[in-house]
Amino acid sequence: MAGSSSASVVAAFRGRYGDPGALVRSPGRVNLIGEHTDYNLGFVLPAAVDKSIWMAIALRPDRRLRFLALDSPATFEGSLDALRPVPAQWPNYLLGILKEFAELGFPVTGVDCAFGGDIPIGCGLSSSAALGGGFAFGLNELLGLGLDRVRLARLAQRSENRFVGVNCGIMDQFASLLGREKRLIRLDCRDLSYEYVPFEREDIRIVLCDTQVRRALTGSDYNARRSQCEQGVALLKRHRPEVASLRDVTPALLDAHRSLFSPELFRRCAYVVAENQRVADACAALGRGDLRAFGRRMNESHAGLALGYEVSCPELDLLAEAAQALPGVLGSRMMGAGFGGCTINLVEAEHLGAFQAGMATVFRERLGVAPVIHVCKLHGGTELAREA
């Protein structure tokens, strides 16, 4: 998303399709800690933020589909009678939602949709989950289906898995749909139990530094990492049948069966096992109000992602290392699937200006690119919005 407002989305919709039936705001998300643990049925600590996609949606009396992506700009036209993935990719996040509704037996109709917003694409804020989840939310409202937000998150995740071809976990969709202002979500990805954790410190800022390195998820090493985790579980299950996912594995159990693993596979699994414990430790630190201990867990998470799970890249490592050395930075790590995207940083408010200046120098002198830095606030989840 490049920067479209709710007003520009509505105006574009009216110019092409008429009056919208609903206007939806669907936010991006950050994840403070717990990376690549969601599809391993572990723990994560995400939150919705104040970067969003705006979607104007209207039902049609026929089976025609018309989509407009303002910030590309690009258009798509199709039919409910031909719900198949298309090469352009972005329409698949909408087509997959329609296919999920249809397969569940819901009375879907043709749809017009225009969308745009200010979520930076490829930065790690999960614009894709905001797009799919927001579309599912809007259709649920317009069709009067009455699905709750957890079920919508499950549906949007299945759409990405089965239609788009990204074997993502549920964290992104869950955080976008269920976020609350000034709250983190401690989510158990095994049973989807969750609790809201207050994050109200006005003296702390959540800052993202965008490497501007982009890597598509579909067909990438993301799916390979998930496969490696499944291989590790299969090896352990031969000796410990109770192991259903890496969530069930302790460091001692993994080490006791180290001989079963190749060195690379062991590193992958060891990272996930350690990261689950880091989430628990970080939440405990947050409960004590010990943000410095929380930040240390973030730093450890980056080291694990870089050296054990190997989903970082030189630019992410450089930005995290530079940030960790600056005054007022409590913690810094890569965020998201990896291989590019952004770092997430906890910065004391009094040092924010110096942090931005120091990182701008790193961007220019060591990465050779203009700095892209976003200061985020926690925000509520997906909602129906009024026109500006």
C-alpha positions, 0 to 999 in steps of 0.5 A: 500500500502506498498511501491512499486514504479512505476518502480516495478509496471511496472516490475511486470506487464511486467513479467506477462502480457506484456507491459502496455497501461497506467501507472497511479499515483493516490494519497491519500488525507488528509482532513484538516476539515469537517469529516462525512459532505460529505454524509450529503451534507455539506462542506469539505476541502481536498487535494491530497498528495504525497502518491500514488498508481501506476497502470499499465493497459492494455486492452485485446481483450477478456473479461478476467480480471487479477489483481495483487496487489503487496503489498499484494501480491495477484492476481485475475482472473475473467471475465466481464461476472461475475461482482460480489463482491468477498470475497477478497474485494480488487478486488471489487474496480476494479470490481465495476468500470468495472460494472459502465462503463458497466451499462452506456453502455460504450464499456468495454473490458477485462483488465490486471492491476497491482498496488502498492504504498506507501499509508498506508492502514487503515491510513485514506489517502483513499487508496480505493478511490485512487484505484477505482478512478485511475482505472476509470481514466486509463480506461477512457483514454485507452477507449477514453471515454472523461469523465471529472474528476468530472464525474469520481469521481461520478462514483467511489463513486457509485462503492463504494456505490453499489458494495463494500458496503461502503456508503461513500460520494464523498470527497475522490474520488473528492480530489484524482482526482481533487487535485492540488499542494499547494492547498486545495479544498473547496468542496460543496458536495451538488452540487459539486461546488468547489474552490481551496484554496491556502495553500503555507505556507512553515513554516507549515507541515501536519503531520499524526500520525498513531494509527495502529488501523485498522477497515474495513469500510464495515458493520461497524459503518460508515454505521450506522452513515449515517443511523442515519443522515438520521433518523434525517433528516426524523424527521425534515422533518415532521415539516420542509419539506424544510430540505433535508439533515443536510446541511439545518439545523441550530443549532437553528432549531435542538435545537427547535426540540430536543424533537423529538430525542433520546439523541444519535441521537441528538448528531449525528446530532448536530455534523454534523451541528456544523462541517459544520459551523467549515468548514466555520469558518476555511476557513475564518481563512485561508483567513485571514492567521490566522492559529492558529484560523484554528487549534482551529477549528481542535481541536474542530472538534476532540472533536465533533467526539469523544464525539458527533459523537463517531467515535474516539477511545482511541488511537486517543484521546490520540494522539490528546490530546498529540499533542495539548499539544506540542509546535508548534502544531496549531491543531490536530484531527482524520481524516477519517471515524474513529474507528482507522486510524490517526490524522492529525496535523498542525505543525510549521516547526521549531518544527517538529523535537521536535514534532516527538520526543515527539509523538514517546515517546507517541507511545512507552510509552503510546500506546506500539507500534513503532511510525508511523509518516508521513509528507505529502506534497500537490500534484496534482491529478490523472494523466498519468505518465511516466515510471521511 
